[in-house]
Amino acid sequence: ESFPSREAIFVEAYRGVQNELLNRLQAVSSGGDATKRALTGFFTAIKSEPGVARVFLIDLDDHGGAMRMASFEGSQKLSKAFGLKATHPLMIAGIVGGIVDIAKRWIESDFAEPIEKVVEIALPFTKIK
């Protein structure tokens, strides 16, 4: 496949990683609280594929408009997957940003906390209206 620019290649790779991560998030077994399952799937996917997580969460910060748009689309998908109660776009951005920042710091700590603890820390963010 041919791409018009380096950024276009990165955007396409980002979207592929985004889809992979979201598919893993949705593949978590049923039962219990759907939001907790989604967060568990999110953090489990990150821990099992830290390279993928790095592309999705960390490496995108220094890119142009197309990458920012892909990141915005990813945030929208995560907000739906997490079942956020908030409706205002800025509130959604803050909540998803908070959860993503938790994930980034968890990656940087070399996964020092167990997944269950990270989910427990992130879960209250999803309840904000």
C-alpha positions in Angstrom: 0.0 0.0 0.0 1.2 3.5 -0.8 1.0 6.4 1.5 1.3 10.1 0.6 3.4 11.0 3.7 5.2 9.7 6.8 2.3 11.0 8.9 -0.2 9.1 6.8 1.7 5.9 7.5 1.8 6.6 11.2 -2.0 7.5 11.3 -2.8 4.2 9.5 -0.6 2.2 12.0 -2.2 4.1 14.9 -5.7 3.2 13.7 -4.6 -0.4 13.3 -3.3 -0.5 16.8 -6.4 1.3 18.1 -8.6 -1.3 16.5 -6.6 -4.2 17.9 -6.7 -2.7 21.4 -10.5 -2.0 21.2 -11.1 -5.5 19.9 -9.2 -6.9 22.9 -11.1 -4.6 25.2 -14.4 -5.9 23.9 -13.3 -9.6 24.0 -13.4 -9.7 27.8 -15.8 -12.3 29.2 -19.3 -11.2 30.2 -20.6 -11.0 33.7 -20.5 -8.2 36.3 -20.2 -4.5 35.8 -19.7 -3.7 32.0 -17.5 -0.7 32.8 -15.3 -2.7 35.1 -15.0 -5.4 32.4 -14.1 -2.8 29.8 -11.4 -1.3 32.0 -10.1 -4.7 32.8 -9.9 -5.5 29.1 -8.2 -2.2 28.4 -5.5 -2.6 31.1 -5.1 -6.4 30.3 -4.5 -5.6 26.6 -2.0 -2.9 27.6 0.0 -5.2 29.8 -0.1 -8.1 27.3 1.0 -5.9 24.4 3.1 -3.0 25.8 4.5 -2.2 22.4 1.0 -1.8 21.0 0.0 0.3 24.0 3.0 2.6 23.5 1.9 3.4 20.0 -1.7 4.0 21.1 -1.0 6.0 24.2 2.5 7.5 24.2 4.1 7.9 20.7 1.3 9.9 19.2 1.8 13.2 21.2 4.2 14.9 18.7 2.2 14.5 15.4 0.1 16.8 13.2 -3.6 17.3 12.5 -4.4 13.9 11.0 -2.9 12.2 14.0 -4.8 14.4 16.4 -8.0 13.5 14.5 -7.2 9.8 14.8 -6.5 10.3 18.5 -9.8 12.1 18.9 -11.6 9.3 17.2 -9.9 6.8 19.5 -11.0 8.8 22.6 -14.6 8.7 21.4 -14.4 4.9 20.9 -12.9 4.5 24.4 -15.6 6.7 26.0 -18.3 4.5 24.5 -16.4 1.3 25.5 -16.1 2.5 29.1 -19.8 3.5 29.2 -19.0 7.1 30.3 -21.9 9.0 31.9 -20.6 12.4 30.8 -22.0 14.0 27.7 -20.1 17.2 27.3 -17.1 16.8 24.9 -14.7 18.5 27.2 -15.7 16.4 30.2 -15.3 13.2 28.0 -11.9 14.4 26.9 -10.8 15.0 30.5 -12.1 11.6 31.7 -10.6 9.6 28.9 -7.4 11.7 29.3 -7.3 10.8 33.0 -7.7 7.1 32.3 -5.1 7.2 29.5 -2.7 9.1 31.8 -3.2 6.4 34.5 -2.3 3.8 31.8 0.8 5.8 30.7 2.1 6.0 34.2 1.4 2.3 34.8 3.4 1.4 31.7 6.3 3.7 32.9 6.2 1.9 36.3 6.7 -1.4 34.4 3.3 -2.5 35.6 4.1 -2.2 39.3 0.4 -2.4 40.3 -1.8 -5.5 39.6 -4.5 -5.0 36.9 -7.2 -5.2 39.6 -5.7 -2.2 41.5 -5.3 -0.1 38.3 -9.0 -0.8 37.4 -10.0 0.1 40.9 -8.2 3.4 40.6 -9.6 4.2 37.1 -13.2 3.1 37.8 -14.4 6.3 39.6 -13.4 8.4 36.6 -16.1 6.6 34.5 -18.9 7.6 37.0 -18.3 11.4 36.6 -21.2 13.2 34.9 
